[in-house]
Amino acid sequence: MFPFEDAMTEKLTYWLTFLFSVVALVLLLANTALIEGNRRLQEQATQQQAIINNANNVSQLNQGLAQALAEIVIKEKDKDIESLLASQGISVRKEAAAAPAPASAEQPAKKK
């Protein structure tokens, strides 16, 4: 055997170990960056879902308010409220109030 063979093997082992350590460190940093990016995306999705849920609640409230105003227009023939509803694209069908309807009948307010 050559006398410098052991030194060469040690040097090669050192550099391979060093290279694998650097690769492991780079992979660790990449993994950390991906985890942080996923966390931010998850926070954004949660915020957007909260906005959607809030919009659904507000939509139901708006529908109830429009129905209540339409009922006032029908019962009290309030032209100001009727014009307010019309300016928002809601028409009131007055014939719906002529006959008492069951609870599941058509709503007195109709959105365009």
C-alpha positions as a Markdown table, in Angstrom:
| # | Residue | x | y | z |
|---|---|---|---|---|
| 1 | Met | 0.0 | 0.0 | 0.0 |
| 2 | Phe | 1.0 | 3.6 | -0.6 |
| 3 | Pro | 1.9 | 5.6 | 2.5 |
| 4 | Phe | -0.2 | 8.6 | 1.5 |
| 5 | Glu | -3.3 | 6.4 | 0.9 |
| 6 | Asp | -4.6 | 6.8 | 4.5 |
| 7 | Ala | -4.1 | 10.6 | 4.4 |
| 8 | Met | -6.0 | 10.7 | 1.1 |
| 9 | Thr | -8.9 | 8.6 | 2.5 |
| 10 | Glu | -9.1 | 10.8 | 5.6 |
| 11 | Lys | -9.1 | 14.0 | 3.5 |
| 12 | Leu | -11.8 | 12.5 | 1.2 |
| 13 | Thr | -13.9 | 11.4 | 4.2 |
| 14 | Tyr | -13.5 | 14.9 | 5.7 |
| 15 | Trp | -14.7 | 16.7 | 2.6 |
| 16 | Leu | -17.6 | 14.3 | 2.0 |
| 17 | Thr | -18.7 | 14.8 | 5.6 |
| 18 | Phe | -18.4 | 18.5 | 5.2 |
| 19 | Leu | -20.3 | 18.5 | 1.9 |
| 20 | Phe | -23.1 | 16.4 | 3.4 |
| 21 | Ser | -23.3 | 18.7 | 6.4 |
| 22 | Val | -23.6 | 21.8 | 4.1 |
| 23 | Val | -26.4 | 20.0 | 2.1 |
| 24 | Ala | -28.2 | 19.1 | 5.3 |
| 25 | Leu | -28.0 | 22.7 | 6.5 |
| 26 | Val | -29.3 | 24.0 | 3.2 |
| 27 | Leu | -32.2 | 21.5 | 3.3 |
| 28 | Leu | -33.0 | 22.6 | 6.9 |
| 29 | Leu | -33.1 | 26.3 | 5.9 |
| 30 | Ala | -35.3 | 25.5 | 2.9 |
| 31 | Asn | -37.6 | 23.4 | 5.1 |
| 32 | Thr | -37.9 | 26.3 | 7.6 |
| 33 | Ala | -38.7 | 28.8 | 4.8 |
| 34 | Leu | -41.4 | 26.5 | 3.4 |
| 35 | Ile | -42.9 | 26.0 | 6.9 |
| 36 | Glu | -43.0 | 29.8 | 7.4 |
| 37 | Gly | -44.6 | 30.3 | 4.0 |
| 38 | Asn | -47.2 | 27.7 | 4.6 |
| 39 | Arg | -48.0 | 29.3 | 8.0 |
| 40 | Arg | -48.6 | 32.7 | 6.3 |
| 41 | Leu | -50.8 | 31.2 | 3.6 |
| 42 | Gln | -52.8 | 29.4 | 6.3 |
| 43 | Glu | -53.3 | 32.7 | 8.2 |
| 44 | Gln | -54.5 | 34.4 | 5.0 |
| 45 | Ala | -56.9 | 31.6 | 4.2 |
| 46 | Thr | -58.3 | 31.8 | 7.8 |
| 47 | Gln | -58.8 | 35.6 | 7.4 |
| 48 | Gln | -60.5 | 35.2 | 4.1 |
| 49 | Gln | -62.8 | 32.6 | 5.5 |
| 50 | Ala | -63.7 | 34.9 | 8.4 |
| 51 | Ile | -64.6 | 37.6 | 5.9 |
| 52 | Ile | -66.7 | 35.2 | 3.9 |
| 53 | Asn | -68.6 | 34.1 | 7.0 |
| 54 | Asn | -69.1 | 37.7 | 8.1 |
| 55 | Ala | -70.5 | 38.6 | 4.6 |
| 56 | Asn | -73.0 | 35.7 | 4.9 |
| 57 | Asn | -74.2 | 37.0 | 8.2 |
| 58 | Val | -74.5 | 40.6 | 6.8 |
| 59 | Ser | -76.3 | 39.3 | 3.8 |
| 60 | Gln | -78.9 | 37.6 | 5.9 |
| 61 | Leu | -79.3 | 40.8 | 7.9 |
| 62 | Asn | -79.7 | 42.8 | 4.8 |
| 63 | Gln | -82.3 | 40.4 | 3.4 |
| 64 | Gly | -84.3 | 40.6 | 6.7 |
| 65 | Leu | -84.1 | 44.4 | 6.7 |
| 66 | Ala | -85.3 | 44.6 | 3.1 |
| 67 | Gln | -88.2 | 42.3 | 3.9 |
| 68 | Ala | -89.2 | 44.4 | 6.9 |
| 69 | Leu | -89.0 | 47.6 | 4.9 |
| 70 | Ala | -91.1 | 46.0 | 2.1 |
| 71 | Glu | -93.7 | 45.0 | 4.6 |
| 72 | Ile | -93.9 | 48.6 | 5.9 |
| 73 | Val | -94.3 | 49.8 | 2.3 |
| 74 | Ile | -97.2 | 47.4 | 1.8 |
| 75 | Lys | -98.9 | 48.1 | 5.1 |
| 76 | Glu | -98.4 | 51.8 | 5.4 |
| 77 | Lys | -98.0 | 52.7 | 1.7 |
| 78 | Asp | -94.8 | 54.7 | 2.5 |
| 79 | Lys | -93.6 | 56.1 | -0.8 |
| 80 | Asp | -90.2 | 57.3 | 0.7 |
| 81 | Ile | -89.3 | 53.8 | 1.8 |
| 82 | Glu | -90.5 | 52.4 | -1.5 |
| 83 | Ser | -88.3 | 54.8 | -3.4 |
| 84 | Leu | -85.4 | 53.9 | -1.1 |
| 85 | Leu | -85.8 | 50.2 | -1.9 |
| 86 | Ala | -86.2 | 51.0 | -5.6 |
| 87 | Ser | -83.0 | 53.0 | -5.6 |
| 88 | Gln | -81.3 | 49.8 | -4.3 |
| 89 | Gly | -82.8 | 47.6 | -7.0 |
| 90 | Ile | -85.6 | 46.1 | -4.8 |
| 91 | Ser | -89.1 | 46.1 | -6.1 |
| 92 | Val | -92.1 | 45.5 | -3.9 |
| 93 | Arg | -94.9 | 43.4 | -5.2 |
| 94 | Lys | -98.1 | 44.9 | -3.6 |
| 95 | Glu | -100.3 | 42.1 | -4.9 |
| 96 | Ala | -98.6 | 39.7 | -2.4 |
| 97 | Ala | -100.2 | 41.6 | 0.5 |
| 98 | Ala | -103.7 | 41.4 | -0.9 |
| 99 | Ala | -104.2 | 37.7 | 0.2 |
| 100 | Pro | -102.8 | 36.5 | 3.5 |
| 101 | Ala | -100.2 | 33.9 | 2.7 |
| 102 | Pro | -98.8 | 31.1 | 4.8 |
| 103 | Ala | -95.3 | 31.4 | 6.3 |
| 104 | Ser | -93.7 | 29.5 | 3.4 |
| 105 | Ala | -95.2 | 31.8 | 0.7 |
| 106 | Glu | -93.1 | 34.1 | -1.5 |
| 107 | Gln | -91.3 | 36.9 | 0.2 |
| 108 | Pro | -92.8 | 40.4 | -0.2 |
| 109 | Ala | -89.5 | 41.9 | -1.3 |
| 110 | Lys | -87.7 | 40.8 | -4.5 |
| 111 | Lys | -84.2 | 41.6 | -5.4 |
| 112 | Lys | -83.4 | 42.2 | -9.0 |
